Amino acid sequence: MLILMGNIHTDPLDVDAFARDVEAIRLSTEAEEGCQFYGIILDHRPTGRFVVAERWQDREALTAHLSRAETVAFLKTWGARIKSDLQTYEVVAEVPRSG
């Protein structure tokens, strides 16, 4: 399992447009095989900061997501207009929480 966590920063003037475009691809992304969680939410409007949390079954699922036409088009639109600070974590064991 892979977990992506971090922040995306965009110009504060672009916050609403970016949030709209994220929402436009969210449902189809969540329906992708191997997508276990997908969330990009506005964290701080004045600085244009969004929090990213994604969980993918494996690297192949994430690679397939990044290769989708919809994802490629999204990144083509926003890639040069955002700054990403994302980390990818490979989970080797999941420990259930009790309580």
Contacts in CASP RR format, 6 or more apart in sequence:
PFRMAT RR
TARGET T0000
AUTHOR 0000-0000-0000
METHOD contacts of the structure
MODEL  1
MLILMGNIHTDPLDVDAFARDVEAIRLSTEAEEGCQFYGIILDHRPTGRF
VVAERWQDREALTAHLSRAETVAFLKTWGARIKSDLQTYEVVAEVPRSG
1 36 0 8 1.000
1 55 0 8 1.000
1 56 0 8 1.000
1 57 0 8 1.000
1 58 0 8 1.000
1 90 0 8 1.000
1 91 0 8 1.000
1 94 0 8 1.000
2 54 0 8 1.000
2 55 0 8 1.000
2 56 0 8 1.000
2 57 0 8 1.000
2 58 0 8 1.000
2 59 0 8 1.000
2 61 0 8 1.000
2 62 0 8 1.000
2 88 0 8 1.000
2 89 0 8 1.000
2 90 0 8 1.000
2 91 0 8 1.000
3 53 0 8 1.000
3 54 0 8 1.000
3 55 0 8 1.000
3 56 0 8 1.000
3 88 0 8 1.000
3 89 0 8 1.000
3 91 0 8 1.000
4 52 0 8 1.000
4 53 0 8 1.000
4 54 0 8 1.000
4 55 0 8 1.000
4 56 0 8 1.000
4 62 0 8 1.000
4 86 0 8 1.000
4 87 0 8 1.000
4 88 0 8 1.000
4 89 0 8 1.000
5 52 0 8 1.000
5 53 0 8 1.000
5 54 0 8 1.000
5 86 0 8 1.000
5 87 0 8 1.000
5 89 0 8 1.000
6 51 0 8 1.000
6 52 0 8 1.000
6 53 0 8 1.000
6 84 0 8 1.000
6 85 0 8 1.000
6 86 0 8 1.000
6 87 0 8 1.000
7 43 0 8 1.000
7 49 0 8 1.000
7 50 0 8 1.000
7 51 0 8 1.000
7 52 0 8 1.000
7 84 0 8 1.000
7 85 0 8 1.000
7 86 0 8 1.000
8 40 0 8 1.000
8 49 0 8 1.000
8 50 0 8 1.000
8 52 0 8 1.000
8 82 0 8 1.000
8 83 0 8 1.000
8 84 0 8 1.000
8 85 0 8 1.000
8 86 0 8 1.000
9 47 0 8 1.000
9 48 0 8 1.000
9 49 0 8 1.000
9 50 0 8 1.000
9 82 0 8 1.000
9 83 0 8 1.000
9 84 0 8 1.000
9 85 0 8 1.000
10 18 0 8 1.000
10 48 0 8 1.000
10 50 0 8 1.000
10 78 0 8 1.000
10 81 0 8 1.000
10 82 0 8 1.000
10 83 0 8 1.000
11 48 0 8 1.000
11 81 0 8 1.000
12 45 0 8 1.000
12 46 0 8 1.000
12 47 0 8 1.000
12 48 0 8 1.000
14 48 0 8 1.000
14 81 0 8 1.000
15 42 0 8 1.000
15 45 0 8 1.000
15 48 0 8 1.000
18 50 0 8 1.000
18 78 0 8 1.000
18 82 0 8 1.000
19 42 0 8 1.000
19 50 0 8 1.000
21 74 0 8 1.000
21 77 0 8 1.000
21 78 0 8 1.000
22 40 0 8 1.000
22 50 0 8 1.000
25 70 0 8 1.000
25 71 0 8 1.000
25 74 0 8 1.000
26 38 0 8 1.000
26 39 0 8 1.000
26 40 0 8 1.000
28 70 0 8 1.000
29 35 0 8 1.000
29 38 0 8 1.000
29 65 0 8 1.000
29 70 0 8 1.000
29 71 0 8 1.000
30 38 0 8 1.000
32 61 0 8 1.000
32 64 0 8 1.000
32 65 0 8 1.000
32 68 0 8 1.000
33 57 0 8 1.000
33 61 0 8 1.000
33 64 0 8 1.000
34 56 0 8 1.000
34 57 0 8 1.000
34 58 0 8 1.000
34 61 0 8 1.000
35 54 0 8 1.000
35 55 0 8 1.000
35 56 0 8 1.000
35 57 0 8 1.000
35 61 0 8 1.000
35 65 0 8 1.000
36 55 0 8 1.000
36 56 0 8 1.000
36 57 0 8 1.000
37 53 0 8 1.000
37 54 0 8 1.000
37 55 0 8 1.000
38 54 0 8 1.000
38 55 0 8 1.000
39 52 0 8 1.000
39 53 0 8 1.000
39 54 0 8 1.000
40 50 0 8 1.000
40 51 0 8 1.000
40 52 0 8 1.000
40 53 0 8 1.000
41 50 0 8 1.000
41 51 0 8 1.000
42 48 0 8 1.000
42 49 0 8 1.000
42 50 0 8 1.000
43 49 0 8 1.000
43 50 0 8 1.000
43 51 0 8 1.000
52 84 0 8 1.000
52 86 0 8 1.000
54 62 0 8 1.000
56 62 0 8 1.000
56 65 0 8 1.000
65 71 0 8 1.000
66 72 0 8 1.000
66 75 0 8 1.000
END
